[in-house]
Amino acid sequence: MQKYCTTLVASLISFSHLANAGPDESAKFIRDAGARFGAEGARVAEFLMANAPVRDKGSLAEELFIEDVRLALDARTRFPWAKDVPEDIFLNDVAPYAALDEKRDEWRQRMLDVATPLLKDCHTASDAAQALNRDLFKKLGVRYSTDRKRANQSPAESIASGKATCTGLSILLVDACRAVGIPARIAGVEQWNDKPGNHTWVEIWDHGWRFTGAAEYSPSGLDHSWFADDIVHGRTVQKIYAASWKRTEDHFPLVWDEGDTSVPAIIVTANYRQPAGDNGRATLHVSFFDKPGGNRIVADIEWVSASGIVLASGTTRAGTADLNDMAELSAAPTAGSFLRARQGGEWRDWPVDISGSADKMLHLSWSGSDDSSRAIALVQHWLATPAANRGAAPDLSLSGTEATQILNLLWADRKAGVAEEERAEMEGQQIVFGDKKMPWLERTFGAAPPGGRSLWISMHGGGNAPPELNDSQWHNQILLYEPPEGIVVAPRAPTNTWNLWHEDHIDPMFDRLIAGMVSTRGVDPNKVYLMGYSAGGDGVYQLAPRMADRFAAASMMAGHPNDARPEPLRNLPFFIFVGGADDGYGRNKVAAEWGARLDALAASDPGGYIHKTTIYPGLPHWMNHRDAEVLPWMAAYTRNPWPKKIVWIQGNAVHDRFYWLKVPTGTAKKGDTIRATVQGQTITLESPDTHRATLRLSDALLDLDKLVTVVAGGKTVYSGLVTRSAPSLLQSLQERADPDSAASAQIEIAW
């Protein structure tokens, strides 16, 4: 590539050979082209000479001119898209050796050499033009810049400096297209109506003229450049010109040399216009500066309605982007709308006045923002509306500070709603779920601490026995444990089966119980503890792994795990108590085995699997209250709703949500496993069973103002910023009345 660039820069055509050539020498060119290439060659030479600018006539070196004609004719037979180009278009938009008034270079062979390898998978002129626009400028090492020698640089000049304006870039793309037989020409506007400066772009012919911005490849295809909305709807531009080699009555406006009218043009405005109609939409053209009169910077922006709904979003341009290339947000405007922009972790607002015009130019600087947080005010207004009339919650993006304040607002509203929903059950001390009822007994100990009371759920024994026996066990359970502080709840199992504490209905009933206690009794959701004796211990073995994200610690007394697995206890302190002589169902042996399994898990995963196994020598199934020693141990722990590592294995009752992971409703199966870790800003998921998930995110887990990367199945499936929003917080609180585990942002991924 370096050799090519050096050669092209050095290969400026010397025009001195025929500086004073007249009609006879022009005729000689035509005869020579005819002699070498037949009638078609003669027609090409005649067309070029008849319409050449005065500055070129008599100054073309004959051999270079003839070679240029040969290459143009060769491209017409070599490339499939060139073979059916009409002759008049070929003559005017493939054969010419220049696009505008740029310095004349010997560019065709050099461009052919660079362009051809880029087109191996292309079958149409449109495909080829897209490939060139995507890859050519990287190959040539040329980028947009206003710091260039001149606006109308030749290919050699642009490559030598590595910089070009929109005009220089357009000349490069036009020449590359022509070198491979694609009809191409410069198009542009002399002046935007409400933006500074001119603009030029490229048109290519593929059974009709289409447009693209040079060095502005769009995956959406041709006719999708940043200026498309302006020129297609004709709201903000003057006449649109296309350069022509054939003489016309109009000339292409050369804004760098306004007195030069030597480049012919066709007025193509009508080709772009669509019937405007009144679609009720407006467009904001936005550029963003670090300070008034300062440098353009990249900023995420949102156009937000007066009710807080995002109408459109985008990103402002900076760096090497064209000065006219501004972010454009199009929407049906509403009174009171505003623009919101992010820098770092902060969002700020600017009012938008859309009166008087369908298009507005906004040149914003950070210091010119509205200091108040409209986001918080919008949520407050939304919450003040009766619930039946609220509609969608404001969905504008939030800063971390705004998200915290809005979570408090939403939780106060949700807490009041849950309290009303659960009032009858809490007062009657009975949870009803379908045809199941779960009454409970309770005792309260100590004074309520500032952060809220603790809750101790204590499950009775019994099981597959007459109701009277289970009732007896229930009434005994409420007397077993007396923490220094907290509400102790002893629920009565809804059934009298052997698995009375780990049937499918237990999980949602416990969830309702916790929600009611948090909402009406001042319980801290991070200080909920699970205990159980005998059959209740069976329940702890089963429930703790599948509801680990709900509890601060769990303690199993004299139970049997059945088919439960300990791996999901990674973040839940777990205590095992059993009598050494308690050999019924092998409780003493399986307790020791579970303890050993937890020992191994903790050894292989530092920081995880806090546990303690206590087997009292010689004691039978009843441990003489010795197990009560666990209460101060448990009370020392509070729940971490946002652990950096999760092991989720579905149990007998499957769940859609576990800590900050969520799977699509109805897809989970027993045994499905996901292992998830967070290191810095990278989330890694491993799962042989699940390939879709929602990541529920919070600043408690990682920094949401920085790039988040998600790796799943060994591949990067997401990399980008995420946005906090009130709807995400609201959804979390509606799913679970648990403010400390509410997600301020979500990402749906598949792998």
PyMOL commands that set and color helices and strands:
alter all, ss='L'
color gray80, all
select helices_A, chain A and resi 2-10+16-18+23-51+62-78+80-82+87-93+108-119+125-140+155-161+166-179+228-233+269-272+366-368+374-384+387-389+400-428+467-477+506-520+535-546+548-550+567-571+584-604+626-635+726-735+739-741
alter helices_A, ss='H'
color red, helices_A
select strands_A, chain A and resi 143-144+163-164+184-189+199-205+209-212+240-243+250-251+264-267+282-289+300-304+310-315+327-331+338-343+346-351+359-365+397-398+430-433+436-445+453-459+486-491+523-533+553-557+574-579+611-616+645-649+657-658+661-662+673-679+682-686+692-697+708-712+715-720+724-725+745-750
alter strands_A, ss='S'
color yellow, strands_A
deselect
rebuild
show_as cartoon
